[in-house]
Amino acid sequence: MKTNPVHEKCVLVLNHQWQAVSIISPADAFAHMATDNADGLDIVGCETMNPAHLSDWMELPVRAQDRTIGTAQGSIRVPTVIVLKDFAKVPIFIPKFSLKNIWVRDRGQCQ
């Protein structure tokens, strides 16, 4: 069974200091953009990154390498990165101590 690409986690979320926070689905990314909590990052080549509000994002042309979502107004690009406007925290991840996590840490090799 194939999953809907709208719900596949593929959008990187950055805080307003441009630090990675999490990875979310395009549906959640568009929800953040629609409520004005985030801007999509329009990445052009390796040198240009421009934050774009949702109204500006919908006007961007769809490129061949972009994922798209169909809407009533036509296809729009799925953002690969969004930047949150008011979130400054970075979540701290503390892994649980378990045999499985030790196995993952050591890449399956016995010590």
Long-range contacts (C-beta under 8 A, 24 or more apart in sequence): 5-67, 5-69, 5-78, 6-69, 10-67, 10-78, 10-80, 11-78, 11-79, 11-80, 11-81, 11-82, 12-80, 12-81, 12-82, 13-38, 13-81, 13-82, 13-84, 14-41, 14-81, 14-82, 14-83, 14-84, 15-83, 15-84, 15-87, 15-88, 15-89, 15-90, 16-83, 16-84, 16-85, 16-86, 16-87, 16-88, 17-88, 18-83, 19-90, 21-84, 21-87, 21-89, 21-90, 21-91, 22-91, 26-67, 26-69, 26-78, 26-79, 29-78, 29-79, 29-82, 30-54, 30-69, 32-82, 32-84, 33-57, 33-79, 33-82, 36-85, 37-84, 37-85, 37-86, 37-87, 38-82, 38-83, 38-84, 38-85, 39-82, 39-83, 39-85, 40-79, 40-81, 40-82, 41-79, 41-80, 41-81, 41-82, 41-83, 43-80, 43-81, 49-81, 51-83
